[in-house]
């Protein structure tokens, strides 16, 4: 197994544990962890499989909306959850103890230009991820319904 494959396997497992603790604690644990930016739980439905999934992600508030970053650590391909949201944009997020129904959409170029500095301020690693990949990392706006 290549190093990057091993890293992704480890990260998937770690994210799964994080999501499970977040869920089991009712959002009391997992939203804010020391030294890390705020995290939400994103529910999404597989575009092909129809399988329900939950993914913990860094988010940035933007007015009434929430912004998430489809970085996948600078991987050449978008994360699966991004494809799932494009196919099924009506979903739900959990922010701490609060569950919010949302509609997902990709930020426009103008929005991305305005929001990118905010997401980098929340987690500086996004800059390195963007340098690492040729794709333009999408920002996804989650609008409460």
C-alpha positions, 0 to 999 in steps of 0.5 A: 500500500502506498503512503498516501493510501495508508494515510487516507485509510487512517484518516477515514477511520479517524473521521469515523471515530470522530463522527461517532463520538460527536453523534453519541454525545449529542454534539457535546463532544466534537464540535470544538476540540482544543487546537482545531477549528469548529467542526460540523457533521454533514449528512449526505446520501451517496450519489450512486449507492443511495447510502446515508453517510455522515462526515465531520468537516471544518466549517466557517460561518458566513452570515446565516450560511455555513461554508465547507471546503472540498479539499480532500487534503489537496488530492487530485479528485474531489471528496465523495461527499462533494459529489453526493451533495451535488446529486442530493443537495437537500441535507442536514448538518449538526453544529454542536447540539443543533441540527439544521436542515440545509441546501448545499450549493457550490460558491460562485467565483465571486463568493469564493474570492470573498470566502477563501481568506475566511476559510484559510484563517479558520484552517491555514492548511487549505492554502497548502492543499490548494498549492498541492492540486491543479483543481480549484478547490470548491467551497460549498455554501450550506444555506439553512432551509 
